[in-house]
């Protein structure tokens, strides 16, 4: 099994010994990025005062802590220990180290473990691995580990969750001989008992000596701890049933196991125990069988990750620092199309690096998914995701997307950059939805964080008023006063301002995705660039809108007269930046809608609606006192820049399809190319 994993499955480029200068440069840059992330992690820990850093470690080791107390490790109060008795026995010598030296040593020791873990994972990737991937795998893996939630928790809490994972990987991929492999896995099980699930994996894949050595090492370590800490061993293994119930409340969101999920769903008592045992048995049976199958297929790292995911699910408590197994599952290849191949690793990485509320919005119907997102990903990896076997020809070469033939730029002095290849095929819907949601969460967070001071925003507001008066375009007060005098017009523009800002852009993207996927890619990219440029404006130029300018006589017709000391912006007051007015993305997004509709809609009346939407929107933002005229000009500027950047990076929208003699022969239309083509010119229309 190990030979199949490390045997000559690499590309022939590996044997040439040649390294492209671009790959070498990328490798250096990625290692620098990994170093920056590591330095940031260390600084974030060591810059905190004692009592706020390494909180679990200090709880155990400080005077009167569990590792220094003469009584039980698992005594009452907040200072009790949560690891196994063997872990307590191993950590006890650290209890008398100097506090500062222990904190620094533990932090740098954790960093060393993460780096070693990343190197081992990069070495264990299932072949064949292209030359580029093999060179870049190590720095990319270390960087992902540094930003993952389990590693960040291990750093900040001073926990040992990295050690069992590293011991298992060292045993299976580094050391020689089944006996030494079993010893390392057995020690990992002595620290985290659910690691014993690797025994069936070893046994069923023909490594019976390693499985037996694992049981022997686990029994020896546990017996040693029992001899030294008999009372604690009894408490842990018998009274607490292998540690169940230690630590925080089992129904806490931090406990991402089946047991915690059932408790959060309101199942308690004997029914919960029966359901947990039944589900755990099913997950173990299915998950271990799948792990054995992929191990026999030569994907041992994936098999290890799946077994670890099973261990996470069936453990009574699976805290965040113990979930590194889930991140390792990103090595699995799911999907036979190139457009689908990125979905699974993207979901795993986003789930293990971002809070759940960034990936799923706060909606009541989504709460069970959001509360158990890490568990769901672990269960999907262990039991559901159909990873491609190495025998499948699509393991190495998935069905590629169909790309258009490059064409000259419209202006000779505006050359195209070569790295953006415009695709015709429809992107994966799940990945698109996740990227849109995460992107919007990031946009909202940045928009709220760069609010500036009220004095600065009002000073910028007075500057805008003076400039508009100079230019003769200060029509906001006239529009606001006129709107208040016509109730029917006020109701219309208030409704328009509140209702269509998100609905219409999302509807346009949905229609383009279904009917014209190539235009969808073009429009989506332009909208993304425009939004990013808008964030730059919010950052450097906080601006108070008319409704928040005291003494100028504006009235917010949507939410009523404002208390300038504490303005009210409806339900979004606490999470929205009140001074993100320049540029107006409210108008910018509406203008983007208008441009896309005019260019893509097939009928004149649709194009007319596309023209009316930005017109109504600019009237609404001015009349309701939510934006200045120059805000709308700024919104138009960032949208124009967004379309311009797409043009510079990917060329004009009128393009040449594969197999056609001239770019005039076809426009960029998703209906012109079957999305199921094999990715070559043969799938193009003749």
Buried (B, 14 or more C-beta within 10 A) or exposed (E): BBEBBBEEBBBEBBEEEEEEEEBEEBBEEBBEBBBEBBEEBBEBBBEBEEEEBBBBBBBBBBEEBBBBBEEBBBEEEEBBBBBBBBBBBBBBEBBEEEEEEBBBEBBBEBBEBBBBBBBBBBBBBBBBBBBBBBBBBBBBBBBBBBBBBBBBBBBBBBBBBBBBBBBBBBBBBBBEEBBBBBBBBBBBBBBBBBBBBBBBBBBBBEBBBBBBBBBBBBEBBBEBBBEBBEBBBBBBBEEBEEBBEBBEEBBBBBBBBBBBBBBBBEBEEEEBEEBBEEBBEEBBEBBBEBBBBBBBBBBBBBBBBBBBBBBBBBBBBBBBBBBBBBBBBBBBBBBBBBBBBBBBBBBBBBBBBBEBEBBBEEEEEBEEEBBBBBBBBBBBBBBEBEBBBBEEEBBBEBBBBBBBBBBEBEEEEEEBEEEBEBBBBBBBBEBBEBBBBBBBBBBBEBBBEBBBEBEBBBBBBEEBBEBBEEEEEBBBBEBBBEBBEEEEBBEBBBEBBEEBBEEBBEEBBEBBBEBBBBBBBBBBBBBBBBBBBBBEBBBEBBBBBBBBBEEBEBBBBBBEEBEBEEBBBEEEEEEBBBBBBBBBBBBBBBBBBBBBBBBBBEEEEEBEBBEEBBEBBBBBBBBBBBBBBBBBBBBBBBBBBBBEBBBBBBBBBEBBBBBBEEBEBBBBBBEBBBBEBEBEBEBBEE
